[in-house]
Amino acid sequence: MTPQYLKDVMSSGLLSFPVTDFDAHGNFNAKSYAARLEWLAPYGASALFAAGGTGEYFSLYGDEYGQIIKTAVDTCRGKVPIIAGAGGPTRTAIAHAQEAERLGAHGILLLPHYLTEAGQEGLIAHVEQVCKSVKFGVIVYNRDRSRFTPESLAILAERCPNLVGFKDGLGNIETMSSIFMKMGDRFAYLGGLPTAEVYAAAYKALGTPVYSSAVFNFIPKTAMDFYEAVRTDDQATQHRLLKDFFMPYLNIRNRVEGYGVSIIKAGAKIVGHDAGPVRAPLSDLKPSEVEELKALIDKLGPQ
């Protein structure tokens, strides 16, 4: 569980964020979640993120977090590494990071802090405190209110040897290029924009060939095929899948704020791996939208 191990895991391949299973009453369903991970593990993702953004980390409470991480680690032991989400207020992020380390996760993705604006000094202090609370590797997520400058990342890299990864969820090409030019191979880089396949080729050109796929949750074969097309510069396959699936998929996803998670759960249900409903304040897709998504999935063929 060393920081270098996490960095190596992030250096190649496709990563993904499994949804978190809830039952009809909205409670965590460990049995269904374990079955999901067992289904996804053989498809070849380099690592899976438990309780990440697509896993509705922001809606978990109490001891659910530990239950989710433990289920993921136990189910995937010897099959695929598990990286845990951790975020929110600094002390919550520290508590979850330490719990994930205790339970055997291979590292954490440090999700954005909650609600308030913060300057670079505050962001540095936040990340530094979390990093120094654990021994395993940490990936920082550049998204929402947690926006880091190249200079701040350089300070953190010097202070925190176990900060080994940078995930970008903003899509500012100038900033991303500046970070990559300044930090070089000090970090492993992960493309993390919503529906990352749309940006994958551009990020590869920036020196960030690894990305996380949400659609891996319900079309894992297609997700791996697209990653392979990006890896090998197979533009014909990329363009075909972008035109036939990803762009019309985005037309559904972008209709309602929060559908980025809802549409993944809808897709999982369509292919026979129901993860239950999303939790408020998210809302599930409308029946007509589910039918639109099903038509797109059906055209892809067996997964």
C-alpha positions as a Markdown table, in Angstrom:
| # | Residue | x | y | z |
|---|---|---|---|---|
| 1 | Met | 0.0 | 0.0 | 0.0 |
| 2 | Thr | 2.9 | 2.4 | -0.6 |
| 3 | Pro | 2.5 | 5.7 | -2.3 |
| 4 | Gln | 4.7 | 4.5 | -5.2 |
| 5 | Tyr | 2.4 | 1.5 | -5.7 |
| 6 | Leu | -0.6 | 3.9 | -6.1 |
| 7 | Lys | 1.5 | 6.0 | -8.5 |
| 8 | Asp | 2.3 | 2.9 | -10.6 |
| 9 | Val | -1.4 | 1.9 | -10.7 |
| 10 | Met | -2.3 | 5.3 | -12.0 |
| 11 | Ser | 0.4 | 5.4 | -14.7 |
| 12 | Ser | -1.5 | 3.3 | -17.3 |
| 13 | Gly | -4.8 | 1.7 | -18.1 |
| 14 | Leu | -8.4 | 2.7 | -17.5 |
| 15 | Leu | -9.8 | 3.5 | -14.1 |
| 16 | Ser | -13.5 | 3.6 | -13.0 |
| 17 | Phe | -15.9 | 4.6 | -10.3 |
| 18 | Pro | -18.4 | 2.0 | -9.4 |
| 19 | Val | -21.8 | 3.3 | -8.3 |
| 20 | Thr | -22.9 | 2.5 | -4.7 |
| 21 | Asp | -25.8 | 0.1 | -4.4 |
| 22 | Phe | -28.8 | 1.2 | -2.4 |
| 23 | Asp | -31.9 | -0.9 | -1.7 |
| 24 | Ala | -35.5 | 0.1 | -2.3 |
| 25 | His | -35.4 | 2.1 | 1.0 |
| 26 | Gly | -32.2 | 3.9 | 0.1 |
| 27 | Asn | -29.9 | 1.9 | 2.5 |
| 28 | Phe | -26.5 | 0.6 | 1.5 |
| 29 | Asn | -26.8 | -2.9 | -0.1 |
| 30 | Ala | -23.5 | -4.7 | 0.5 |
| 31 | Lys | -24.5 | -7.9 | -1.2 |
| 32 | Ser | -25.5 | -6.1 | -4.4 |
| 33 | Tyr | -22.4 | -3.9 | -4.3 |
| 34 | Ala | -20.1 | -6.9 | -3.9 |
| 35 | Ala | -21.8 | -8.6 | -6.9 |
| 36 | Arg | -21.3 | -5.4 | -8.9 |
| 37 | Leu | -17.6 | -5.4 | -8.2 |
| 38 | Glu | -17.2 | -9.1 | -9.0 |
| 39 | Trp | -18.9 | -8.4 | -12.3 |
| 40 | Leu | -16.7 | -5.4 | -13.2 |
| 41 | Ala | -13.3 | -6.7 | -11.9 |
| 42 | Pro | -12.5 | -9.1 | -14.8 |
| 43 | Tyr | -12.9 | -6.4 | -17.5 |
| 44 | Gly | -9.5 | -5.0 | -17.0 |
| 45 | Ala | -9.7 | -1.7 | -15.2 |
| 46 | Ser | -6.4 | -0.7 | -13.6 |
| 47 | Ala | -8.2 | 0.3 | -10.4 |
| 48 | Leu | -11.7 | 0.9 | -9.0 |
| 49 | Phe | -12.6 | 3.9 | -6.9 |
| 50 | Ala | -14.9 | 3.0 | -4.0 |
| 51 | Ala | -17.2 | 5.7 | -2.6 |
| 52 | Gly | -16.1 | 8.2 | -5.2 |
| 53 | Gly | -18.2 | 10.9 | -6.8 |
| 54 | Thr | -20.1 | 8.5 | -9.0 |
| 55 | Gly | -20.5 | 6.4 | -5.9 |
| 56 | Glu | -22.4 | 9.2 | -4.2 |
| 57 | Tyr | -19.7 | 9.9 | -1.5 |
| 58 | Phe | -21.4 | 13.2 | -0.9 |
| 59 | Ser | -24.6 | 11.5 | 0.3 |
| 60 | Leu | -23.1 | 8.9 | 2.6 |
| 61 | Tyr | -23.4 | 9.1 | 6.4 |
| 62 | Gly | -22.3 | 7.4 | 9.6 |
| 63 | Asp | -20.7 | 4.0 | 9.3 |
| 64 | Glu | -21.7 | 3.5 | 5.7 |
| 65 | Tyr | -18.4 | 4.8 | 4.4 |
| 66 | Gly | -16.5 | 2.1 | 6.3 |
| 67 | Gln | -18.9 | -0.6 | 5.1 |
| 68 | Ile | -18.5 | 0.4 | 1.5 |
| 69 | Ile | -14.7 | 0.5 | 1.6 |
| 70 | Lys | -14.5 | -2.8 | 3.5 |
| 71 | Thr | -16.9 | -4.5 | 1.0 |
| 72 | Ala | -14.8 | -3.2 | -1.9 |
| 73 | Val | -11.5 | -4.2 | -0.5 |
| 74 | Asp | -12.7 | -7.7 | 0.6 |
| 75 | Thr | -14.4 | -8.4 | -2.7 |
| 76 | Cys | -11.5 | -7.2 | -5.0 |
| 77 | Arg | -8.6 | -8.4 | -3.0 |
| 78 | Gly | -6.1 | -10.0 | -5.4 |
| 79 | Lys | -8.2 | -8.9 | -8.4 |
| 80 | Val | -8.0 | -5.1 | -8.8 |
| 81 | Pro | -6.8 | -2.3 | -6.5 |
| 82 | Ile | -9.3 | -0.2 | -4.6 |
| 83 | Ile | -8.8 | 3.6 | -4.2 |
| 84 | Ala | -11.2 | 5.2 | -1.7 |
| 85 | Gly | -12.9 | 8.6 | -2.0 |
| 86 | Ala | -12.4 | 10.9 | 0.9 |
| 87 | Gly | -13.3 | 14.6 | 1.1 |
| 88 | Gly | -15.5 | 17.3 | 2.6 |
| 89 | Pro | -14.3 | 19.1 | 5.7 |
| 90 | Thr | -10.7 | 18.6 | 6.6 |
| 91 | Arg | -11.3 | 16.5 | 9.7 |
| 92 | Thr | -13.9 | 14.4 | 7.9 |
| 93 | Ala | -11.5 | 13.8 | 5.1 |
| 94 | Ile | -8.8 | 12.8 | 7.6 |
| 95 | Ala | -11.1 | 10.4 | 9.4 |
| 96 | His | -12.2 | 8.8 | 6.1 |
| 97 | Ala | -8.6 | 8.6 | 4.8 |
| 98 | Gln | -7.5 | 6.9 | 8.0 |
| 99 | Glu | -10.4 | 4.5 | 7.9 |
| 100 | Ala | -9.7 | 3.6 | 4.3 |
| 101 | Glu | -6.0 | 2.9 | 5.1 |
| 102 | Arg | -7.0 | 0.8 | 8.1 |
| 103 | Leu | -9.4 | -1.3 | 5.9 |
| 104 | Gly | -6.7 | -2.0 | 3.3 |
| 105 | Ala | -7.5 | 0.4 | 0.5 |
| 106 | His | -4.5 | 1.2 | -1.8 |
| 107 | Gly | -4.9 | 5.0 | -1.5 |
| 108 | Ile | -7.4 | 7.8 | -1.6 |
| 109 | Leu | -8.8 | 10.3 | -4.1 |
| 110 | Leu | -9.1 | 13.5 | -2.1 |
| 111 | Leu | -12.4 | 15.0 | -3.2 |
| 112 | Pro | -13.2 | 18.7 | -3.0 |
| 113 | His | -13.8 | 20.4 | 0.3 |
| 114 | Tyr | -17.4 | 21.4 | 1.2 |
| 115 | Leu | -19.2 | 24.6 | 0.3 |
| 116 | Thr | -16.9 | 27.4 | 1.2 |
| 117 | Glu | -14.5 | 29.3 | -1.0 |
| 118 | Ala | -10.8 | 29.0 | 0.0 |
| 119 | Gly | -7.5 | 30.6 | -1.1 |
| 120 | Gln | -4.5 | 28.7 | -2.1 |
| 121 | Glu | -2.9 | 28.9 | 1.4 |
| 122 | Gly | -6.0 | 27.2 | 2.8 |
| 123 | Leu | -6.2 | 24.6 | 0.1 |
| 124 | Ile | -2.5 | 23.8 | 0.7 |
| 125 | Ala | -3.2 | 23.4 | 4.5 |
| 126 | His | -6.2 | 21.2 | 3.8 |
| 127 | Val | -4.3 | 18.8 | 1.5 |
| 128 | Glu | -1.2 | 18.8 | 3.7 |
| 129 | Gln | -3.1 | 17.8 | 6.8 |
| 130 | Val | -4.9 | 15.0 | 5.0 |
| 131 | Cys | -1.6 | 13.7 | 3.4 |
| 132 | Lys | 0.2 | 13.8 | 6.7 |
| 133 | Ser | -2.5 | 11.8 | 8.5 |
| 134 | Val | -1.9 | 8.6 | 6.4 |
| 135 | Lys | 1.0 | 6.7 | 5.0 |
| 136 | Phe | -0.4 | 5.5 | 1.7 |
| 137 | Gly | -0.8 | 7.5 | -1.5 |
| 138 | Val | -3.0 | 10.4 | -2.1 |
| 139 | Ile | -4.5 | 11.8 | -5.3 |
| 140 | Val | -5.7 | 15.3 | -5.3 |
| 141 | Tyr | -8.9 | 16.2 | -7.3 |
| 142 | Asn | -8.8 | 19.5 | -9.1 |
| 143 | Arg | -12.5 | 20.4 | -9.3 |
| 144 | Asp | -15.2 | 22.8 | -8.1 |
| 145 | Arg | -13.9 | 24.9 | -5.3 |
| 146 | Ser | -10.6 | 22.9 | -5.0 |
| 147 | Arg | -8.7 | 24.6 | -7.8 |
| 148 | Phe | -4.9 | 24.4 | -7.4 |
| 149 | Thr | -2.2 | 26.5 | -9.1 |
| 150 | Pro | 1.0 | 24.9 | -10.4 |
| 151 | Glu | 2.8 | 26.8 | -7.6 |
| 152 | Ser | 0.6 | 25.4 | -4.9 |
| 153 | Leu | 1.1 | 21.9 | -6.2 |
| 154 | Ala | 4.8 | 22.3 | -6.2 |
| 155 | Ile | 4.7 | 23.3 | -2.5 |
| 156 | Leu | 2.5 | 20.3 | -1.7 |
| 157 | Ala | 4.8 | 18.0 | -3.6 |
| 158 | Glu | 7.7 | 19.1 | -1.5 |
| 159 | Arg | 5.8 | 18.9 | 1.8 |
| 160 | Cys | 3.9 | 15.7 | 1.1 |
| 161 | Pro | 5.9 | 12.8 | -0.4 |
| 162 | Asn | 2.8 | 10.6 | -0.4 |
| 163 | Leu | 0.9 | 13.1 | -2.7 |
| 164 | Val | 1.5 | 11.1 | -5.9 |
| 165 | Gly | -1.5 | 11.8 | -8.1 |
| 166 | Phe | -3.3 | 14.7 | -9.8 |
| 167 | Lys | -6.8 | 14.3 | -11.2 |
| 168 | Asp | -8.2 | 17.1 | -13.3 |
| 169 | Gly | -11.9 | 17.7 | -13.4 |
| 170 | Leu | -11.9 | 21.3 | -14.8 |
| 171 | Gly | -10.8 | 21.0 | -18.4 |
| 172 | Asn | -8.7 | 24.2 | -18.5 |
| 173 | Ile | -6.1 | 23.2 | -21.0 |
| 174 | Glu | -3.8 | 26.1 | -20.3 |
| 175 | Thr | -3.8 | 25.3 | -16.5 |
| 176 | Met | -3.4 | 21.6 | -17.1 |
| 177 | Ser | -0.5 | 22.2 | -19.5 |
| 178 | Ser | 1.2 | 24.5 | -17.0 |
| 179 | Ile | 0.8 | 21.9 | -14.2 |
| 180 | Phe | 2.2 | 19.2 | -16.4 |
| 181 | Met | 5.1 | 21.3 | -17.5 |
| 182 | Lys | 6.0 | 22.3 | -14.0 |
| 183 | Met | 5.5 | 19.0 | -12.2 |
| 184 | Gly | 6.6 | 16.6 | -14.9 |
| 185 | Asp | 6.7 | 13.0 | -13.6 |
| 186 | Arg | 6.5 | 14.0 | -9.9 |
| 187 | Phe | 2.7 | 13.1 | -10.2 |
| 188 | Ala | 0.8 | 10.5 | -12.1 |
| 189 | Tyr | -2.0 | 12.3 | -13.9 |
| 190 | Leu | -5.6 | 11.3 | -14.4 |
| 191 | Gly | -8.2 | 12.8 | -16.7 |
| 192 | Gly | -11.4 | 13.2 | -14.6 |
| 193 | Leu | -13.8 | 15.4 | -16.5 |
| 194 | Pro | -17.4 | 14.1 | -16.6 |
| 195 | Thr | -17.8 | 11.6 | -19.4 |
| 196 | Ala | -14.0 | 11.6 | -19.8 |
| 197 | Glu | -14.1 | 9.7 | -23.1 |
| 198 | Val | -15.1 | 13.0 | -24.9 |
| 199 | Tyr | -11.8 | 14.6 | -23.7 |
| 200 | Ala | -9.5 | 11.5 | -23.7 |
| 201 | Ala | -7.7 | 12.2 | -27.0 |
| 202 | Ala | -7.0 | 15.8 | -26.1 |
| 203 | Tyr | -5.7 | 14.9 | -22.6 |
| 204 | Lys | -3.5 | 12.2 | -24.1 |
| 205 | Ala | -1.9 | 14.9 | -26.3 |
| 206 | Leu | -1.2 | 16.9 | -23.1 |
| 207 | Gly | 0.7 | 13.9 | -21.5 |
| 208 | Thr | -2.3 | 12.5 | -19.6 |
| 209 | Pro | -3.3 | 9.3 | -21.3 |
| 210 | Val | -5.0 | 7.7 | -18.2 |
| 211 | Tyr | -8.6 | 8.6 | -17.4 |
| 212 | Ser | -11.5 | 7.4 | -15.4 |
| 213 | Ser | -14.6 | 6.1 | -17.1 |
| 214 | Ala | -18.1 | 6.3 | -15.5 |
| 215 | Val | -19.8 | 4.4 | -18.4 |
| 216 | Phe | -17.6 | 1.4 | -17.4 |
| 217 | Asn | -20.4 | 0.8 | -14.9 |
| 218 | Phe | -22.8 | -0.4 | -17.5 |
| 219 | Ile | -20.9 | -0.8 | -20.8 |
| 220 | Pro | -17.5 | -2.1 | -19.6 |
| 221 | Lys | -16.5 | -3.7 | -22.9 |
| 222 | Thr | -17.2 | -0.6 | -24.9 |
| 223 | Ala | -15.4 | 1.5 | -22.3 |
| 224 | Met | -12.3 | -0.7 | -22.6 |
| 225 | Asp | -12.6 | -0.7 | -26.4 |
| 226 | Phe | -12.7 | 3.1 | -26.4 |
| 227 | Tyr | -9.7 | 3.3 | -24.1 |
| 228 | Glu | -7.8 | 1.0 | -26.4 |
| 229 | Ala | -8.7 | 3.1 | -29.4 |
| 230 | Val | -7.3 | 6.2 | -27.5 |
| 231 | Arg | -4.2 | 4.3 | -26.5 |
| 232 | Thr | -3.5 | 3.2 | -30.1 |
| 233 | Asp | -4.6 | 6.4 | -31.8 |
| 234 | Asp | -7.4 | 4.6 | -33.5 |
| 235 | Gln | -9.4 | 7.7 | -34.5 |
| 236 | Ala | -11.9 | 5.8 | -36.6 |
| 237 | Thr | -13.1 | 3.8 | -33.6 |
| 238 | Gln | -13.1 | 6.8 | -31.4 |
| 239 | His | -15.1 | 8.9 | -33.8 |
| 240 | Arg | -17.6 | 6.1 | -34.4 |
| 241 | Leu | -18.3 | 5.6 | -30.7 |
| 242 | Leu | -18.4 | 9.3 | -30.0 |
| 243 | Lys | -21.0 | 9.8 | -32.8 |
| 244 | Asp | -23.1 | 6.7 | -32.2 |
| 245 | Phe | -23.1 | 6.7 | -28.4 |
| 246 | Phe | -21.3 | 9.3 | -26.4 |
| 247 | Met | -22.7 | 12.5 | -28.0 |
| 248 | Pro | -26.3 | 11.4 | -27.8 |
| 249 | Tyr | -25.6 | 10.1 | -24.3 |
| 250 | Leu | -24.4 | 13.5 | -23.3 |
| 251 | Asn | -27.7 | 15.0 | -24.7 |
| 252 | Ile | -29.5 | 13.0 | -22.0 |
| 253 | Arg | -26.9 | 13.5 | -19.3 |
| 254 | Asn | -26.8 | 17.3 | -19.6 |
| 255 | Arg | -30.6 | 17.9 | -19.3 |
| 256 | Val | -30.6 | 18.0 | -15.5 |
| 257 | Glu | -28.0 | 18.9 | -12.9 |
| 258 | Gly | -26.8 | 15.8 | -11.2 |
| 259 | Tyr | -27.7 | 13.4 | -14.0 |
| 260 | Gly | -24.0 | 12.6 | -14.2 |
| 261 | Val | -24.7 | 10.0 | -11.5 |
| 262 | Ser | -28.3 | 9.3 | -12.2 |
| 263 | Ile | -27.7 | 8.2 | -15.8 |
| 264 | Ile | -25.0 | 5.8 | -14.7 |
| 265 | Lys | -27.4 | 4.1 | -12.3 |
| 266 | Ala | -30.0 | 4.0 | -15.0 |
| 267 | Gly | -27.6 | 2.3 | -17.4 |
| 268 | Ala | -26.6 | -0.3 | -14.7 |
| 269 | Lys | -30.3 | -1.1 | -14.2 |
| 270 | Ile | -30.9 | -1.4 | -18.0 |
| 271 | Val | -28.1 | -4.0 | -18.4 |
| 272 | Gly | -29.3 | -6.1 | -15.4 |
| 273 | His | -27.1 | -4.8 | -12.6 |
| 274 | Asp | -29.6 | -2.6 | -10.7 |
| 275 | Ala | -27.9 | -0.4 | -8.1 |
| 276 | Gly | -31.1 | 1.1 | -6.7 |
| 277 | Pro | -32.1 | 4.7 | -6.8 |
| 278 | Val | -30.0 | 7.8 | -6.3 |
| 279 | Arg | -30.3 | 9.7 | -3.0 |
| 280 | Ala | -31.7 | 13.2 | -2.8 |
| 281 | Pro | -30.8 | 15.8 | -3.8 |
| 282 | Leu | -30.2 | 13.9 | -7.0 |
| 283 | Ser | -33.1 | 12.6 | -9.0 |
| 284 | Asp | -33.5 | 9.5 | -11.2 |
| 285 | Leu | -34.0 | 9.7 | -14.9 |
| 286 | Lys | -37.5 | 10.0 | -16.3 |
| 287 | Pro | -39.0 | 6.8 | -17.9 |
| 288 | Ser | -38.7 | 8.3 | -21.4 |
| 289 | Glu | -35.1 | 9.1 | -20.8 |
| 290 | Val | -34.4 | 5.6 | -19.6 |
| 291 | Glu | -35.9 | 4.4 | -22.9 |
| 292 | Glu | -33.6 | 6.7 | -24.9 |
| 293 | Leu | -30.6 | 5.4 | -23.0 |
| 294 | Lys | -31.6 | 1.8 | -23.5 |
| 295 | Ala | -31.8 | 2.3 | -27.3 |
| 296 | Leu | -28.3 | 3.7 | -27.3 |
| 297 | Ile | -27.0 | 0.7 | -25.2 |
| 298 | Asp | -28.8 | -1.8 | -27.4 |
| 299 | Lys | -27.0 | -0.5 | -30.5 |
| 300 | Leu | -23.7 | -1.3 | -28.9 |
| 301 | Gly | -24.3 | -5.0 | -28.7 |
| 302 | Pro | -23.4 | -7.5 | -25.9 |
| 303 | Gln | -21.0 | -6.3 | -23.2 |
